[in-house]
């Protein structure tokens, strides 16, 4: 893909979408969005603050009543129109995603198609939005539940899979009848902006979906603190998630938190080692390791450790790093993230870690201006060390040697996080024991640590979330209230 061609896809300035219009930030301030592939300024973006959030909330409040009164089936059809607009423009969307994240077009297209799939799923939920009809203990009484919107939804997302993250939040919030304010990730403003454009052109009423850009503390925090925002749905780091839970908890606003992970992948002595090595490489390095579900702790039985180690290193050394479809993964999203991972790996090395491959940013001509980290594998690290417990969100993974299944399970669970895990074994008893005992929200057998399908509930335990699940029909519970309805009939009035 020719870069200059692609750059025309992203305007020189990315405005907010408020009340169906593209607007600058009130203070008329901007920030620079840097291209992670070459370190150049890609575009300038509205730098919003509390006053802009106020405007967006006011617009959402104005739009909400009428949107909530649109029958859910019809809301679903309107969201279907938005999804079809995304489908018609999937290549443009994928190019924007690729350009602002540095990931390949091929990967970005897959992500866009995932968002379309999710849009179709939730548009159809307009036809279901089920309550429950049940029995009553009293004679002549009928009991049921109906779903009602909460009001205004504040949606805050991370940059790693920007169109997927946008879709995961916007569709369920809107199909339930809420009006929404999406605070886009500061590193991927163009993706959310373009989604807003497609939604607007597809006929979504003004104010139903407002999209605001800005930094977390300046634009995200006022959205979280806003008294008229009824639900905050957040995808991002655990530290920010805790802040959100505290702030929104003060006014008892509903909060959904999809947070970080330090995901274990266990390789047993009876595993298909080629299959396991393939999945470790995909789980640790795809999307440059910028996945909450990334396999950052690979736990290997002693009996196969050395052989498996060799297999992994061989595979990792063949990985191509760059932004094209021929590459295996691209840059990380910004310089701060790259610096942080380099520093953490350096500290681990000082504490005795063995660097089996990679370990530093790529400084050759093709990579030195971008935020490229080499595929990095370490071992000889303590389970409680910084590198074992801190999410780095990069192409870095650690290997741990264990004697047997029990040690592997104990180590897998010895983590502040509990998002995903995987086990590789041919033994169904081991597999089922692991599935039962591992403390995570998503577990796989003989595959990778991956996110979930659109109709399935994804989320974590411990520091990986607060128990909510997105997407699937479970996300409807985040964005709607159940109301109990009782009908008392009088047979004498017939
Ligand atoms: P981050 O928490 O720094 O930022 C995420 C979003 O929160 C951004 O839009 C940011 O502007 C905003 N934000 C930051 N400070 C804020 C504040 N004080 N108030 C309100 N909003 C604020 O996370 P990141 O580094 O951009 O993203 C990576 C993290 O996201 C990782 O921890 C990763 O595991 C997590 N993540 C989780 C999932 C999941 O589904 N569990 C999916 C993707 C990413």
Boltz pocket constraint, residues with backbone or C-beta under 6 A from the ligand:
constraints:
  - pocket:
      binder: B
      contacts: [[A, 156], [A, 157], [A, 158], [A, 159], [A, 160], [A, 183], [A, 184], [A, 185], [A, 186], [A, 214], [A, 215], [A, 216], [A, 217], [A, 219], [A, 220], [A, 221], [A, 224], [A, 235], [A, 236], [A, 237], [A, 238], [A, 240], [A, 241], [A, 243], [A, 258], [A, 259], [A, 260], [A, 261], [A, 291], [A, 292], [A, 293], [A, 391], [A, 393], [A, 459], [A, 464]]
      max_distance: 6.0
